[in-house]
Amino acid sequence: MTFTLDQPPLDNRYAALGPTYGSRVEPTPLQAPRLLHVNRELAAELGFEPADLDSDAFTDIFAGNRALPGGAPFAALYAGHQFGSFVPQLGDGRAILLGQLRDRESRSWDLQLKGSGQTPYSRFADGRAVIRSSVREYLAGEALHHLGIPTTRALSLIVADDRVRRETIERAAVICRVAPSLVRFGSFEVFYYRNQPQHLAPLADYVINEHFGELSGTPDRYARWLAEVVRRTAQLMAQWQAVGFCHGVMNTDNMSVLGLTLDYGPYGFMDAFDAHHVCNHSDEGGRYAYDQQPGIGYWNCSRLLQACLPLLADDENRAVEIAESLLEPYGPIFSAAATASWRAKLGLQDARDSDVELINRYLTLLHQSHNDFTRSFRLLGDVPMADGSAGPLRDEMRDPAAFDAWLPDYRARLRAQGLADDVRRVAMQAVNPKYVLRNHLAQRAIEAAERDNDGSEIERLLTVLRRPFDEQPGFDAYAAEPPPDARHIEVSCSS
């Protein structure tokens, strides 16, 4: 079943929470908006009528130039810890929630225009997004989604000639971000630090009723919900680590209470492996480096739990005890999820005590030689158990002697589990992607969009990224290491 644009199955349950939680605000129209790309796969999942996707009405609505029937545009209020320091009021400064859409399976999706103009939370900013940041977010959501990592996605990417000042003058763009919910840790922090605990329960109940229905109305629902947020966050960190993904700005206002990857700015998939890699050149202290992400996830969960203390018990000391007990499982959950991921990436089907040392030795040699992260795991599947040639992976090793020292122990471990090479290789290819969204690939799509309003490279990239684990003849260039002149593309908080 599909729906038409003039009668979308839309309601406004979040906006109905009232002005305590945000502000009604209309998008600011763009000049002559053009649809650069539409996510037809996502549109089909949501139930859009295919013919509507190419209509002027679709472009106008998702540029913010025309109202979506039934919508009540709303900018959410929140606060957050940014690079460790608390900022008492943030909010949707360049994003406007159109409403909640019910898909054909009655699942609820937030539709939000990002880059749609000023809101009461814009502070002194223009409320706009630019083409490069919009292309990057549009691609990133699909890349992680098809890697099996929870994430927001985007329905449409629209560009215009409106001028936006960043480091230089750029052109404006708007994406329609899609997620089950865009509520974040900072949505609760704002009320805790304002000493307005009475506003925590209505928001928590909204989240629970919408997304954790089995907990609705139960006396311990807040503790059980927060335990689930901790669990999902720990697992999300393990998933990021396993594919070499760096978020770049893990502020608490960029953390989802559903465990989604939220707010793509200066993210990046590592090329050369560096455990201390910082993908955001604005992060001078390396707070959000690759190897710091699991610890930051823990710290952010602790901030959420602190903000929700009034929900856990009337007595503050008792509330703190409960919060500490909810946070305690984070480490074991992350460790178990990460170890399971690394085992699978190495083709280890059973668990042995010596595995952690074997895994860490491989990661250490990749780190010390700065080998390509994605390729070094993908090609590991081609290494046979039998002594002799190690296949193409050894040829790419920048420190072959270190690899040769590790290899006999790896082969002995493979022989001990007795799995045939071809069976193991298929299993390893199912968890080690051949294709990830490398920065230089995204940059190529950005340049085509900026220069010629050309979305064809976006379409080619999405074709590849939607099947990241498959061999795709004709697309080998998308799996190659970046050329030398593209290995140091920098992204920052304006990205």
Salt bridges, closest charged atoms under 4 A:
ASP11 OD1 - ARG13 NH1 2.15
GLU26 OE2 - ARG24 NH2 3.89
GLU41 OE1 - HIS146 NE2 2.75
GLU41 OE1 - ARG153 NH2 2.96
GLU41 OE1 - ARG466 NE 3.75
GLU45 OE1 - ARG153 NH1 3.10
ASP54 OD1 - ARG40 NH2 2.63
ASP60 OD2 - ARG66 NH2 3.38
ASP103 OD2 - ARG107 NE 2.70
GLU105 OE1 - ARG107 NH1 3.87
ASP126 OD2 - ARG166 NH1 2.85
GLU137 OE1 - LYS114 NZ 2.69
GLU137 OE2 - ARG177 NH1 3.18
GLU142 OE1 - HIS146 NE2 3.59
GLU142 OE2 - ARG153 NE 2.77
GLU142 OE1 - ARG466 NH2 3.68
ASP161 OD1 - ARG34 NH2 3.04
ASP161 OD1 - ARG171 NH1 3.42
GLU167 OE1 - ARG132 NH2 3.29
GLU170 OE1 - ARG132 NE 2.81
GLU189 OE2 - HIS81 ND1 2.63
ASP205 OD1 - ARG221 NE 2.81
GLU210 OE2 - ARG13 NE 2.74
ASP220 OD1 - ARG224 NH1 3.61
GLU228 OE2 - ARG231 NH2 2.52
GLU228 OE2 - ARG232 NE 2.91
ASP263 OD1 - ARG177 NH1 2.58
ASP263 OD2 - ARG184 NH1 2.70
ASP271 OD1 - ARG438 NH1 2.69
ASP274 OD1 - HIS367 ND1 3.62
ASP291 OD2 - HIS276 ND1 2.59
GLU321 OE1 - ARG318 NH1 3.17
ASP350 OD2 - ARG352 NE 3.30
ASP350 OD1 - ARG413 NH2 2.88
ASP355 OD2 - ARG343 NE 2.64
ASP355 OD1 - ARG413 NE 2.70
ASP372 OD1 - ARG438 NH1 2.81
ASP382 OD1 - ARG425 NE 2.52
ASP387 OD1 - ARG415 NH1 3.81
GLU396 OE2 - ARG375 NH2 2.40
ASP404 OD2 - ARG394 NH2 2.64
ASP409 OD2 - ARG361 NH1 2.77
ASP421 OD1 - ARG424 NH2 2.92
ASP452 OD2 - ARG451 NE 2.91
GLU457 OE2 - ARG444 NH1 3.83
GLU457 OE1 - ARG460 NE 2.83
GLU459 OE1 - HIS37 NE2 2.54
ASP470 OD2 - ARG467 NE 3.11
GLU471 OE2 - ARG378 NH2 3.07
GLU471 OE1 - LYS434 NZ 2.60
ASP476 OD1 - LYS434 NZ 3.01
GLU481 OE1 - ARG398 NH2 2.89
GLU490 OE1 - HIS281 ND1 3.68
